[in-house]
Amino acid sequence: MRTHPERAPRGIVLFAPGAGGDPARYADTIDRIVAAGYIVSAATHERFDARHASAEQMCERAVGLADALEGIDRPDLPVVAIGHSAGGWAALCLAGARPRGREGGLLDVPVERRVRKAIALAPPMGWFAAPDAWATVHAEIEILSGAADGVTPPETAQIARRSPRPVNLRTYPGVGHLDVMTVLPPGVSVTPGLDHAAFLDKLASDMVDALP
């Protein structure tokens, strides 16, 4: 857990990484959120292959976010859940979205009523395709997508408009699925033509602006 040493906290941010499991890869965004005065919980999670992720592996991200909130004794502060890819999926779960597994069964994921907003970066939306998946959403939702993302294309985020709560969808031109990371995984390059540093600065700024 990280806090700004000189500022009274404005709120709590629960951050979940993608399938790689390492929040340190999102340092630019997390540093900016801490600097803005938020308590940030960004735990390390199990690494798994996103192409073959099991329901149990996905649910672990959501459970990890909920467990982190239990350890922060500040019931007076607003809470925002943020995550990338599998972590974004988890943030949507805490906001009340109801995922189903590959066999169609409803997954047992935690829902956190204290979450005021969920910000999901490139989340896999197929898990939320059922007609009732969005009916119980209780928080605002913001989904940030990259126009060059071939893993979770921006058009898949449109399904979130079924939510009864406000939804904001934002698409960044020329951005791929992993470009939201400060440090990309080994063997992965920035999407050709993208000014990575400028994009990360813009992304962090937009995310701080979206916080309550």
C-alpha positions in Angstrom: 0.0 0.0 0.0 1.3 3.4 -0.9 0.3 6.9 0.3 1.5 10.4 -0.3 3.8 11.4 2.7 2.5 15.0 2.8 -1.1 15.0 1.6 -4.3 14.0 3.4 -5.8 11.1 1.4 -8.6 11.9 -1.1 -9.7 8.4 -1.6 -8.6 4.7 -2.0 -7.6 3.1 -5.3 -7.5 -0.6 -5.6 -5.3 -1.5 -8.5 -5.2 -4.9 -10.2 -2.6 -5.8 -12.9 -3.2 -7.9 -16.0 -2.3 -11.6 -16.5 1.4 -10.8 -15.8 0.5 -10.1 -12.2 3.1 -7.4 -11.6 1.8 -4.0 -10.7 5.4 -2.5 -11.0 4.9 -2.6 -14.7 2.3 0.2 -14.3 4.6 2.5 -12.4 3.8 5.7 -14.3 0.1 5.5 -13.7 0.4 4.3 -10.0 2.9 7.0 -9.2 0.7 9.7 -10.6 -2.3 8.5 -8.6 -0.3 8.4 -5.4 1.0 11.9 -6.1 -2.6 13.1 -6.5 -3.3 12.1 -2.9 -4.8 8.6 -3.1 -4.1 5.6 -1.0 -3.1 2.9 -3.6 -3.2 -0.8 -2.9 -1.5 -2.6 -5.8 -0.6 -6.2 -4.8 1.3 -8.7 -6.9 -0.8 -11.6 -8.2 -0.2 -14.9 -9.8 1.0 -14.8 -13.4 -1.0 -16.8 -15.9 -1.5 -17.1 -19.7 -4.4 -14.8 -20.6 -5.2 -16.9 -23.7 -6.1 -19.8 -21.5 -7.2 -18.2 -18.2 -9.4 -20.3 -16.0 -12.4 -18.9 -14.1 -10.5 -19.5 -10.9 -7.5 -17.4 -12.1 -9.8 -14.6 -13.2 -11.7 -14.6 -9.9 -8.5 -14.4 -7.9 -8.0 -10.9 -9.2 -11.4 -9.8 -7.9 -10.9 -11.5 -4.6 -7.5 -9.8 -4.2 -9.0 -6.4 -4.7 -11.7 -7.0 -2.2 -9.3 -8.4 0.4 -7.0 -5.4 -0.1 -9.9 -3.0 0.8 -10.6 -5.0 4.0 -7.0 -4.2 5.1 -7.4 -0.4 4.8 -9.1 1.1 7.8 -10.5 4.2 6.2 -14.3 3.7 5.8 -14.7 7.5 5.3 -12.9 7.6 1.9 -14.4 6.9 -1.5 -13.1 3.8 -3.3 -12.2 3.3 -6.9 -11.3 -0.1 -8.5 -8.8 0.1 -11.4 -7.3 -2.7 -13.4 -5.8 -3.7 -16.7 -7.1 -6.6 -18.8 -7.8 -9.4 -16.2 -7.4 -6.7 -13.6 -10.0 -4.5 -15.4 -12.3 -7.5 -15.4 -11.9 -7.7 -11.6 -12.6 -4.0 -11.2 -15.9 -4.4 -13.1 -16.8 -7.3 -10.9 -16.4 -5.2 -7.7 -18.7 -2.6 -9.3 -21.4 -5.2 -9.7 -21.0 -6.7 -13.2 -21.8 -10.4 -13.2 -19.5 -12.7 -15.2 -20.2 -16.2 -16.4 -17.8 -18.9 -17.1 -17.2 -20.8 -20.4 -20.0 -23.3 -19.5 -22.4 -20.5 -18.8 -22.5 -20.7 -15.1 -22.5 -17.5 -13.0 -19.1 -17.0 -11.3 -18.8 -16.3 -7.6 -17.0 -13.0 -7.5 -17.0 -10.4 -4.7 -19.0 -7.2 -5.0 -17.9 -4.2 -3.1 -20.6 -1.6 -2.4 -18.1 0.9 -1.4 -16.6 1.1 -4.9 -17.9 4.3 -6.3 -16.2 3.9 -9.7 -14.5 1.2 -11.8 -11.9 2.1 -14.3 -11.0 -0.8 -16.6 -8.2 -0.7 -19.1 -8.7 -3.1 -22.0 -10.9 -5.6 -20.1 -12.0 -8.9 -21.7 -15.7 -8.3 -22.1 -16.9 -11.7 -23.3 -17.4 -12.9 -19.7 -20.1 -10.2 -19.4 -22.2 -11.1 -22.5 -25.2 -12.6 -20.6 -28.3 -10.4 -20.7 -28.3 -9.9 -16.9 -24.6 -9.3 -16.6 -24.9 -5.5 -16.1 -28.3 -5.3 -14.3 -26.7 -5.1 -10.8 -23.9 -2.6 -11.5 -24.0 0.0 -8.7 -21.0 2.2 -9.7 -19.9 4.4 -12.5 -17.8 2.7 -15.1 -15.0 4.0 -17.3 -13.4 1.8 -19.9 -10.2 2.8 -21.6 -9.3 1.0 -24.9 -6.6 1.2 -27.5 -7.7 1.5 -31.1 -4.9 -0.9 -32.1 -5.7 -3.5 -29.5 -6.2 -6.9 -31.2 -6.8 -8.7 -27.9 -9.7 -6.7 -26.5 -10.8 -4.4 -29.4 -12.5 -1.2 -28.3 -15.8 -2.1 -29.9 -16.2 -5.0 -27.4 -16.6 -2.3 -24.6 -19.9 -1.2 -26.1 -21.6 -4.0 -24.1 -21.0 -2.0 -20.9 -23.7 0.5 -22.1 -26.2 -2.0 -20.7 -25.3 -0.8 -17.2 -27.9 1.2 -15.4 -25.1 3.5 -14.1 -23.1 6.1 -16.1 -20.6 4.6 -18.5 -17.8 6.4 -20.3 -15.9 4.7 -23.1 -12.6 6.2 -24.2 -10.5 5.0 -27.1 -6.8 6.0 -27.7 -5.6 6.0 -31.3 -2.6 3.9 -32.2 -2.5 2.1 -28.8 -2.2 -1.6 -28.3 -3.2 -4.0 -25.5 0.0 -3.8 -23.6 1.0 -0.2 -24.2 -0.6 0.9 -21.0 2.4 -0.6 -19.1 5.4 1.5 -18.2 7.6 -1.5 -18.6 6.5 -3.9 -21.3 7.0 -7.7 -20.9 10.2 -9.3 -22.3 10.1 -9.6 -26.1 7.2 -7.1 -26.4 7.6 -3.8 -28.2 5.6 -0.7 -28.2 3.0 -0.5 -31.0 4.7 1.0 -34.1 4.3 4.7 -34.4 3.2 5.3 -30.8 5.0 7.8 -28.7 4.9 5.7 -25.6 6.1 8.3 -23.1 3.6 10.8 -24.3 0.8 8.3 -24.2 1.6 7.2 -20.7 1.6 10.8 -19.5 -1.8 11.3 -21.2 -3.2 8.1 -19.7 -2.1 8.9 -16.2 -3.5 12.4 -16.5 -6.9 11.1 -17.7 -7.1 8.5 -15.0 -6.4 11.0 -12.2 -9.0 13.3 -13.8 -11.5 10.5 -13.6 -11.0 9.9 -9.9 -13.5 11.3 -7.4 
